[in-house]
Amino acid sequence: MKKSQQEFFTLGVSKPTMHDVQDYLNRLGSAVRILSTKDLIRSIEHYFKTIKNLKLDRSGRRVLSFESYKLKSFKDFDNITEARDAYIWDTKPKTLEDAEDPEVMTNGFGRIAFSQIKDKLIYGSKQFVKWAQDGNYDSIDSYMSSYHNLLETLQVIEKEMKKPAWKKKITTLKRAGK
């Protein structure tokens, strides 16, 4: 598990103990001398996310008290992504071919045709099988992130193309004979 994910699940969901908060304060080091007590409190409350009304001693080196509260349950979050946005590049296609196989903008690949995404997913799946048969699991692990990105892109674009507005564009181009 990546450190940021681990940090989210340990700090963002569980309630920190007094020892955890004091340990974090100790690890701030010289920042304790530089920052005001108000800034220290804001920094610690921001780091732990589940505490409020933190009280420090006058020197700002010892935690006296804090209140903890529970965040919304994980089910309340819609979707956590790694800023992988995908969208149809040209929303006003001129030809039927452009409407059925739109150019897609996605992070990590730039502008790419929708059919190329499908081809890359098929190739990647075949490559995973070859690597697994050869016992080359490191290659699978390194390629998995970009494969997942392509898969998310495919799902987002298919969803977009199923919307009535996009279907109307296709129908209009078919009737116009373009």
C-alpha positions as a Python dict, from the first residue, in 0.01 Angstrom:
ca = {
    (1, 'M'): (0, 0, 0),
    (2, 'K'): (138, 342, -91),
    (3, 'K'): (225, 571, 195),
    (4, 'S'): (-42, 826, 105),
    (5, 'Q'): (-312, 557, 98),
    (6, 'Q'): (-186, 406, 422),
    (7, 'E'): (-175, 751, 577),
    (8, 'F'): (-537, 814, 471),
    (9, 'F'): (-664, 489, 613),
    (10, 'T'): (-473, 510, 940),
    (11, 'L'): (-505, 882, 1007),
    (12, 'G'): (-820, 976, 817),
    (13, 'V'): (-1043, 703, 954),
    (14, 'S'): (-911, 585, 1290),
    (15, 'K'): (-906, 806, 1596),
    (16, 'P'): (-557, 912, 1699),
    (17, 'T'): (-442, 861, 2057),
    (18, 'M'): (-281, 1126, 2274),
    (19, 'H'): (53, 949, 2212),
    (20, 'D'): (5, 975, 1831),
    (21, 'V'): (-61, 1347, 1850),
    (22, 'Q'): (233, 1406, 2085),
    (23, 'D'): (460, 1197, 1861),
    (24, 'Y'): (364, 1405, 1558),
    (25, 'L'): (428, 1724, 1754),
    (26, 'N'): (772, 1593, 1856),
    (27, 'R'): (854, 1508, 1493),
    (28, 'L'): (780, 1866, 1387),
    (29, 'G'): (1116, 1953, 1543),
    (30, 'S'): (1233, 2311, 1499),
    (31, 'A'): (900, 2413, 1348),
    (32, 'V'): (765, 2422, 1704),
    (33, 'R'): (997, 2714, 1781),
    (34, 'I'): (922, 2896, 1457),
    (35, 'L'): (543, 2855, 1432),
    (36, 'S'): (297, 3023, 1660),
    (37, 'T'): (83, 2801, 1884),
    (38, 'K'): (-220, 2880, 1668),
    (39, 'D'): (-36, 2765, 1352),
    (40, 'L'): (86, 2449, 1526),
    (41, 'I'): (-268, 2361, 1630),
    (42, 'R'): (-396, 2424, 1277),
    (43, 'S'): (-118, 2209, 1131),
    (44, 'I'): (-181, 1917, 1368),
    (45, 'E'): (-559, 1930, 1325),
    (46, 'H'): (-513, 1935, 947),
    (47, 'Y'): (-275, 1638, 961),
    (48, 'F'): (-497, 1415, 1174),
    (49, 'K'): (-832, 1529, 1025),
    (50, 'T'): (-1035, 1368, 1306),
    (51, 'I'): (-942, 1596, 1594),
    (52, 'K'): (-1057, 1942, 1695),
    (53, 'N'): (-1014, 2183, 1988),
    (54, 'L'): (-651, 2080, 2037),
    (55, 'K'): (-493, 2235, 2347),
    (56, 'L'): (-115, 2270, 2384),
    (57, 'D'): (87, 2394, 2681),
    (58, 'R'): (230, 2748, 2678),
    (59, 'S'): (555, 2641, 2511),
    (60, 'G'): (370, 2449, 2240),
    (61, 'R'): (567, 2131, 2311),
    (62, 'R'): (313, 1920, 2499),
    (63, 'V'): (-38, 1809, 2407),
    (64, 'L'): (-285, 1877, 2688),
    (65, 'S'): (-615, 1768, 2531),
    (66, 'F'): (-819, 1738, 2214),
    (67, 'E'): (-1159, 1621, 2099),
    (68, 'S'): (-1192, 1354, 1836),
    (69, 'Y'): (-1482, 1311, 1603),
    (70, 'K'): (-1582, 1055, 1347),
    (71, 'L'): (-1565, 1128, 975),
    (72, 'K'): (-1844, 1022, 745),
    (73, 'S'): (-1828, 658, 662),
    (74, 'F'): (-1630, 561, 353),
    (75, 'K'): (-1952, 475, 169),
    (76, 'D'): (-2040, 845, 165),
    (77, 'F'): (-1755, 924, -74),
    (78, 'D'): (-1842, 900, -442),
    (79, 'N'): (-1520, 788, -601),
    (80, 'I'): (-1156, 833, -522),
    (81, 'T'): (-941, 869, -829),
    (82, 'E'): (-589, 980, -889),
    (83, 'A'): (-689, 1281, -1097),
    (84, 'R'): (-741, 1065, -1403),
    (85, 'D'): (-978, 1269, -1610),
    (86, 'A'): (-1092, 1152, -1949),
    (87, 'Y'): (-1316, 1334, -2190),
    (88, 'I'): (-1406, 1349, -2556),
    (89, 'W'): (-1171, 1601, -2717),
    (90, 'D'): (-1390, 1717, -3005),
    (91, 'T'): (-1747, 1752, -2878),
    (92, 'K'): (-1872, 1868, -3218),
    (93, 'P'): (-1773, 1593, -3463),
    (94, 'K'): (-1793, 1677, -3832),
    (95, 'T'): (-1825, 1321, -3966),
    (96, 'L'): (-2002, 1004, -3856),
    (97, 'E'): (-1665, 830, -3824),
    (98, 'D'): (-1545, 1099, -3581),
    (99, 'A'): (-1864, 1061, -3376),
    (100, 'E'): (-1844, 680, -3354),
    (101, 'D'): (-1468, 676, -3287),
    (102, 'P'): (-1402, 1008, -3109),
    (103, 'E'): (-1065, 1140, -3012),
    (104, 'V'): (-1029, 1111, -2636),
    (105, 'M'): (-811, 1317, -2403),
    (106, 'T'): (-675, 1121, -2106),
    (107, 'N'): (-394, 1167, -1857),
    (108, 'G'): (-89, 959, -1934),
    (109, 'F'): (-172, 909, -2301),
    (110, 'G'): (-279, 1250, -2431),
    (111, 'R'): (-518, 1253, -2726),
    (112, 'I'): (-594, 907, -2854),
    (113, 'A'): (-872, 754, -3066),
    (114, 'F'): (-1137, 554, -2881),
    (115, 'S'): (-1064, 247, -3095),
    (116, 'Q'): (-694, 273, -3003),
    (117, 'I'): (-787, 254, -2635),
    (118, 'K'): (-973, -71, -2701),
    (119, 'D'): (-677, -206, -2899),
    (120, 'K'): (-433, -112, -2620),
    (121, 'L'): (-652, -287, -2361),
    (122, 'I'): (-666, -604, -2572),
    (123, 'Y'): (-289, -594, -2628),
    (124, 'G'): (-227, -528, -2259),
    (125, 'S'): (-445, -823, -2157),
    (126, 'K'): (-255, -1055, -2392),
    (127, 'Q'): (73, -916, -2259),
    (128, 'F'): (-35, -987, -1899),
    (129, 'V'): (-97, -1350, -1990),
    (130, 'K'): (248, -1379, -2152),
    (131, 'W'): (419, -1218, -1854),
    (132, 'A'): (229, -1440, -1609),
    (133, 'Q'): (330, -1752, -1801),
    (134, 'D'): (692, -1638, -1792),
    (135, 'G'): (667, -1552, -1421),
    (136, 'N'): (747, -1187, -1490),
    (137, 'Y'): (515, -1035, -1229),
    (138, 'D'): (716, -714, -1193),
    (139, 'S'): (622, -617, -1548),
    (140, 'I'): (256, -681, -1474),
    (141, 'D'): (279, -466, -1163),
    (142, 'S'): (449, -178, -1346),
    (143, 'Y'): (201, -183, -1637),
    (144, 'M'): (-108, -225, -1418),
    (145, 'S'): (-147, 146, -1340),
    (146, 'S'): (-157, 255, -1704),
    (147, 'Y'): (-383, -41, -1788),
    (148, 'H'): (-621, 66, -1513),
    (149, 'N'): (-608, 425, -1641),
    (150, 'L'): (-707, 305, -1990),
    (151, 'L'): (-986, 92, -1846),
    (152, 'E'): (-1126, 387, -1650),
    (153, 'T'): (-1102, 603, -1961),
    (154, 'L'): (-1290, 343, -2166),
    (155, 'Q'): (-1568, 326, -1908),
    (156, 'V'): (-1600, 704, -1881),
    (157, 'I'): (-1612, 754, -2258),
    (158, 'E'): (-1858, 468, -2314),
    (159, 'K'): (-2083, 624, -2051),
    (160, 'E'): (-2051, 961, -2225),
    (161, 'M'): (-2131, 808, -2565),
    (162, 'K'): (-2447, 642, -2428),
    (163, 'K'): (-2594, 977, -2326),
    (164, 'P'): (-2882, 1106, -2539),
    (165, 'A'): (-2688, 1417, -2644),
    (166, 'W'): (-2410, 1210, -2805),
    (167, 'K'): (-2658, 969, -2965),
    (168, 'K'): (-2837, 1269, -3113),
    (169, 'K'): (-2511, 1387, -3272),
    (170, 'I'): (-2462, 1045, -3430),
    (171, 'T'): (-2820, 1037, -3558),
    (172, 'T'): (-2790, 1388, -3701),
    (173, 'L'): (-2468, 1298, -3885),
    (174, 'K'): (-2625, 977, -4020),
    (175, 'R'): (-2922, 1170, -4157),
    (176, 'A'): (-2695, 1433, -4309),
    (177, 'G'): (-2496, 1154, -4479),
    (178, 'K'): (-2160, 1277, -4352),
}
